[in-house]
Amino acid sequence: MRFRDREDAGRQLADQLEHYRGHSDVLVLAVPRGGVPVARVVADRLGVPMDLLLVRKLGVPGQEELAMGAIADGDIVLNQEVARHVPQHEIDRVIQSEQAELHRRNTAYGRTPLDVRNKTAIVVDDGLATGASMRAAVQALRQRGPGKIVVAVPTAPAHTCRAFTRTVDEVVCVTMPEPFGAVGRAYKDFSQVSDREVRELLAAGPGDRPGR
């Protein structure tokens, strides 16, 4: 177990992103909901703005923790190794359900997305397993024209981090345990993050963390 909680993970992740501190062309994009507390700390430590990058995992029906893909801002990424074993009508049903959830969250968070054009976008989640959600997030982000994309997470399998080095400009993983197991195993406290917490953290500034 490496991190006390997501804030501790954010502090350790920020230490590895110090070279971006105070740069006017840098922003942090958090993958809700678990990535938001991590990203809030990173953004505060680096002194840069934070926004959300909405993405949803497409779980296999009956085995929802197993990702057959992900969806972000209308872009769908399928893991064909998994998805080919799932009937198309089931895939379509899951996509429709997750699209509705993305719409609900976008409305609930009531945000105006930051302009990422020609900026360095640091995409932060609380960890990666297969990387399906992050691949969808990166694909959707690329359509918005950032100058540089950095994937930054506290924990992930080594092979997942290596895979991202071929598709983004920089990958930062604090810890890459083998065998990996699951993201939650890296945390002492891996409590679920609520929509209310996301809204509060999105609105909070440095030193103004809700409930602290």
PyMOL commands that set and color helices and strands:
alter all, ss='L'
color gray80, all
select helices_A, chain A and resi 6-15+18-20+35-46+80-83+88-109+132-142+158-164+183-186+195-203
alter helices_A, ss='H'
color red, helices_A
select strands_A, chain A and resi 26-30+50-52+56-60+63-72+75-78+120-124+148-155+170-175
alter strands_A, ss='S'
color yellow, strands_A
deselect
rebuild
show_as cartoon
